[in-house]
Amino acid sequence: MSQHNGAVLWSLVLHVVVVAGLATGVSLPERPRVAVATAPIVGTMVDTATIERQQKARDEAARQERQRQQREERQRREAAEQQRQAQQREEQRVAAEERAREEAVQKERDRVAAEKAEQTRREQQAREQREQEAKAQRERDAQAQREREEAAKRDRELAAQRRREEDMLRAAAVEAEANAAREAGLYDQYVLAIEQRIKGKWQRPLSARPGIDCVVTVQQTLTGDVVTAKVTTCNGDDAVRRSIEKAVLDASPLPRAPTPALFERIVNVRFKPEE
């Protein structure tokens, strides 16, 4: 009877262990088979309620363990998600600050560029204004210069016209005076005085023949000083020509005209020493 009870108890324990191993997924090591003495099978009542309670306890423990693992997994996921979100917010904050800095820098650049552009525009406007004023001033100066030049030209023309008129009047007066002097014989006397002065200075060369008749052109100043003397026509040889020209130069200064109206800068004198 005691052997039968031990076999039953051992069978019960073995079932419990197998069920527990199946519930927990634990592989139980194989135990060496124990040879059990063959005993007669006797029907025994099994306490199924106890087994069910134990099974429920094991199920509950497994369920709680799964829930705990699920909670831990959920907490890990939530912690990871929170960390990811925190990292994302930090990255967004850093990016926002960087954008703000870039926007501030760009805004400052835009402001500086706008001020520079405005300054350039004002300088350009001022330069154009100065150029316009300078151009207008140059045009005024040019107009004034043209007016001065035109006025000076008119003054010169008027002065030249007055001089021409005065010269004409003087020339007319001189001509009238000269005509009057010629009519009075003063010009002939003047030319005769020049001829006599030249004859007085002439030295007759040995080659001179009688009847010398020459014309010498004399250029003189208002004071009668001889500038040049050139025999133009002559019936004598070169020695005679040179002697006459020398006589004119030696006769300088020539007699002055009795009146300024009779003065001639270039005088053609006829030289006939035998007369």
Wavefront OBJ file of the C-alpha trace (Angstrom):
o trace
v 0.000 0.000 0.000
v 2.852 2.376 0.753
v 4.479 1.559 -2.542
v 1.234 2.420 -4.364
v 0.933 5.755 -2.591
v 4.571 6.658 -3.471
v 3.985 5.908 -7.109
v 0.877 8.049 -7.157
v 2.661 10.920 -5.449
v 5.560 10.714 -7.832
v 3.228 10.712 -10.806
v 1.441 13.774 -9.459
v 4.698 15.670 -8.950
v 5.839 14.736 -12.416
v 2.635 16.038 -13.985
v 2.913 19.294 -12.044
v 6.495 19.811 -13.199
v 5.604 19.034 -16.816
v 2.652 21.425 -16.761
v 4.780 24.138 -15.154
v 7.486 23.619 -17.721
v 5.007 23.850 -20.547
v 3.515 27.025 -19.048
v 6.872 28.777 -18.632
v 8.435 27.394 -21.763
v 11.317 25.967 -19.746
v 12.876 22.830 -20.981
v 13.322 20.405 -18.170
v 16.322 18.190 -18.160
v 15.640 14.640 -18.711
v 15.845 12.594 -15.640
v 16.993 9.124 -15.723
v 14.172 6.775 -15.749
v 13.634 5.078 -12.483
v 12.490 1.651 -12.651
v 9.252 1.387 -10.783
v 8.176 -1.805 -9.521
v 5.141 -3.014 -11.145
v 2.240 -2.510 -8.925
v -1.301 -3.066 -9.385
v -3.238 -0.020 -10.666
v -5.560 1.297 -8.145
v -8.008 4.116 -8.998
v -7.309 7.241 -6.948
v -9.113 10.548 -6.758
v -6.903 13.520 -7.959
v -7.331 16.932 -6.373
v -8.110 18.798 -9.591
v -9.093 21.970 -7.796
v -5.640 22.272 -6.353
v -4.126 21.652 -9.731
v -6.394 24.244 -11.335
v -5.506 26.798 -8.677
v -1.846 26.145 -9.197
v -2.299 26.343 -12.957
v -4.237 29.627 -12.583
v -1.510 30.943 -10.302
v 1.087 30.053 -12.870
v -0.992 31.601 -15.658
v -1.492 34.737 -13.602
v 2.214 34.929 -12.854
v 2.987 34.464 -16.543
v 0.376 37.088 -17.478
v 1.771 39.563 -14.946
v 5.266 38.831 -16.179
v 4.130 39.503 -19.746
v 2.407 42.693 -18.629
v 5.534 43.736 -16.751
v 7.643 43.070 -19.794
v 5.134 44.917 -21.962
v 5.165 47.852 -19.542
v 8.929 47.917 -19.537
v 8.988 47.664 -23.309
v 6.376 50.416 -23.559
v 8.333 52.541 -21.110
v 11.518 51.958 -23.102
v 9.714 52.896 -26.278
v 8.183 55.950 -24.622
v 11.542 56.941 -23.155
v 13.171 56.461 -26.553
v 10.365 58.434 -28.215
v 10.695 61.191 -25.625
v 14.437 61.245 -26.139
v 13.938 61.340 -29.898
v 11.392 64.137 -29.585
v 13.673 66.010 -27.176
v 16.565 65.595 -29.605
v 14.319 66.673 -32.461
v 13.169 69.735 -30.484
v 16.801 70.555 -29.692
v 17.724 70.197 -33.338
v 14.753 72.359 -34.301
v 15.776 74.921 -31.682
v 19.379 74.949 -32.921
v 18.147 75.155 -36.534
v 15.750 77.966 -35.597
v 18.564 79.857 -33.856
v 20.822 79.301 -36.858
v 18.077 80.534 -39.201
v 17.523 83.513 -36.922
v 21.245 84.297 -36.968
v 21.375 83.888 -40.740
v 18.283 86.036 -41.126
v 19.822 88.664 -38.846
v 23.082 88.559 -40.787
v 21.215 88.717 -44.110
v 19.056 91.529 -42.786
v 22.163 93.434 -41.744
v 23.714 92.759 -45.140
v 20.557 93.946 -46.851
v 20.538 97.053 -44.675
v 24.184 97.817 -45.414
v 23.618 97.116 -49.126
v 20.531 99.342 -49.123
v 22.423 102.142 -47.366
v 25.319 101.746 -49.782
v 22.949 101.722 -52.744
v 21.195 104.812 -51.383
v 24.529 106.531 -50.797
v 25.644 105.589 -54.301
v 22.359 106.892 -55.685
v 22.737 110.165 -53.791
v 26.342 110.504 -54.912
v 25.330 109.753 -58.486
v 22.507 112.254 -58.256
v 24.830 114.863 -56.754
v 27.447 114.133 -59.430
v 24.842 114.444 -62.173
v 23.605 117.662 -60.589
v 27.156 119.023 -60.485
v 27.735 117.957 -64.064
v 24.513 119.619 -65.163
v 25.435 122.792 -63.291
v 28.964 122.677 -64.704
v 27.559 122.112 -68.196
v 25.116 124.968 -67.772
v 27.937 127.168 -66.473
v 30.142 126.177 -69.409
v 27.312 127.004 -71.781
v 26.823 130.360 -70.054
v 30.550 131.011 -70.163
v 30.704 129.963 -73.813
v 27.725 132.188 -74.619
v 29.312 135.070 -72.735
v 32.616 134.424 -74.530
v 30.832 134.375 -77.872
v 29.083 137.599 -76.987
v 32.384 139.161 -75.910
v 34.065 137.940 -79.064
v 31.217 139.240 -81.206
v 31.292 142.558 -79.376
v 35.091 142.708 -79.741
v 34.740 141.784 -83.397
v 32.160 144.519 -83.880
v 34.433 146.952 -82.032
v 37.380 145.919 -84.197
v 35.304 146.237 -87.316
v 34.053 149.629 -86.204
v 37.579 150.688 -85.241
v 38.919 149.376 -88.556
v 36.161 151.152 -90.376
v 36.945 154.354 -88.478
v 40.652 153.923 -89.230
v 39.879 153.336 -92.889
v 37.703 156.391 -92.919
v 40.347 158.392 -91.085
v 43.051 157.033 -93.387
v 40.906 157.905 -96.343
v 40.369 161.376 -94.939
v 44.066 161.780 -94.178
v 44.991 160.343 -97.544
v 42.559 162.717 -99.192
v 43.953 165.596 -97.182
v 47.516 164.567 -97.954
v 46.657 164.099 -101.585
v 45.036 167.475 -101.680
v 48.017 169.003 -99.926
v 50.405 167.160 -102.236
v 48.488 168.308 -105.267
v 48.577 171.844 -104.020
v 52.310 171.562 -103.341
v 52.943 170.115 -106.782
v 50.909 172.881 -108.346
v 53.051 175.326 -106.427
v 56.227 173.611 -107.774
v 57.371 172.442 -104.333
v 57.678 168.781 -105.366
v 59.961 169.624 -108.287
v 62.079 171.677 -105.944
v 62.201 168.742 -103.495
v 63.303 166.251 -106.145
v 65.834 168.758 -107.521
v 67.316 169.174 -104.042
v 67.749 165.408 -103.770
v 69.405 165.267 -107.221
v 71.791 168.101 -106.309
v 72.684 166.411 -103.045
v 73.497 163.139 -104.836
v 75.523 164.971 -107.541
v 77.524 166.645 -104.818
v 78.560 163.248 -103.454
v 79.242 161.589 -106.826
v 82.787 160.759 -107.823
v 83.099 160.286 -111.560
v 84.770 156.998 -112.502
v 87.348 156.879 -115.318
v 85.073 154.765 -117.523
v 82.248 157.334 -117.445
v 81.389 158.775 -120.824
v 79.746 162.123 -121.383
v 75.945 162.247 -121.443
v 75.284 159.917 -118.519
v 71.559 159.502 -117.940
v 70.455 157.044 -115.180
v 67.494 156.435 -112.842
v 68.164 155.314 -109.290
v 65.421 154.055 -106.937
v 65.962 155.296 -103.391
v 64.230 153.941 -100.273
v 64.344 156.406 -97.375
v 62.863 157.092 -93.955
v 60.885 160.119 -92.808
v 64.124 161.694 -91.637
v 65.704 161.255 -95.096
v 68.059 158.444 -94.095
v 68.743 156.220 -97.091
v 67.879 152.557 -96.624
v 68.690 151.234 -100.084
v 69.813 152.632 -103.455
v 69.487 150.718 -106.709
v 70.187 151.952 -110.241
v 67.371 150.647 -112.420
v 68.151 152.126 -115.834
v 71.494 153.599 -116.920
v 73.562 154.139 -120.079
v 76.780 153.706 -118.142
v 78.785 150.648 -117.245
v 78.917 148.848 -113.906
v 81.463 151.267 -112.511
v 79.104 154.148 -113.216
v 76.196 152.302 -111.635
v 78.172 151.524 -108.481
v 79.427 155.127 -108.269
v 75.868 156.476 -108.433
v 74.560 154.054 -105.770
v 77.523 154.984 -103.543
v 76.791 158.683 -104.065
v 73.202 158.152 -102.900
v 74.362 156.365 -99.751
v 76.957 159.072 -99.077
v 74.260 161.762 -99.542
v 72.223 160.327 -96.639
v 70.354 161.917 -95.011
v 68.607 163.376 -98.007
v 66.842 166.729 -97.914
v 63.463 166.579 -96.265
v 60.252 167.306 -98.137
v 59.048 170.865 -97.667
v 55.722 169.442 -96.547
v 54.849 165.933 -95.234
v 52.337 165.565 -98.031
v 55.178 165.439 -100.546
v 57.162 162.744 -98.695
v 57.563 159.491 -100.536
v 59.325 156.518 -98.962
v 60.447 155.286 -102.382
v 61.685 157.970 -104.775
v 62.868 157.491 -108.336
v 65.639 160.058 -108.926
v 66.969 160.844 -112.429
v 70.719 161.285 -112.360
v 72.231 163.440 -115.145
v 75.508 164.864 -113.819
v 76.158 167.069 -116.897
v 73.073 169.146 -116.380
l 1 2 3 4 5 6 7 8 9 10 11 12 13 14 15 16 17 18 19 20 21 22 23 24 25 26 27 28 29 30 31 32 33 34 35 36 37 38 39 40 41 42 43 44 45 46 47 48 49 50 51 52 53 54 55 56 57 58 59 60 61 62 63 64 65 66 67 68 69 70 71 72 73 74 75 76 77 78 79 80 81 82 83 84 85 86 87 88 89 90 91 92 93 94 95 96 97 98 99 100 101 102 103 104 105 106 107 108 109 110 111 112 113 114 115 116 117 118 119 120 121 122 123 124 125 126 127 128 129 130 131 132 133 134 135 136 137 138 139 140 141 142 143 144 145 146 147 148 149 150 151 152 153 154 155 156 157 158 159 160 161 162 163 164 165 166 167 168 169 170 171 172 173 174 175 176 177 178 179 180 181 182 183 184 185 186 187 188 189 190 191 192 193 194 195 196 197 198 199 200 201 202 203 204 205 206 207 208 209 210 211 212 213 214 215 216 217 218 219 220 221 222 223 224 225 226 227 228 229 230 231 232 233 234 235 236 237 238 239 240 241 242 243 244 245 246 247 248 249 250 251 252 253 254 255 256 257 258 259 260 261 262 263 264 265 266 267 268 269 270 271 272 273 274 275
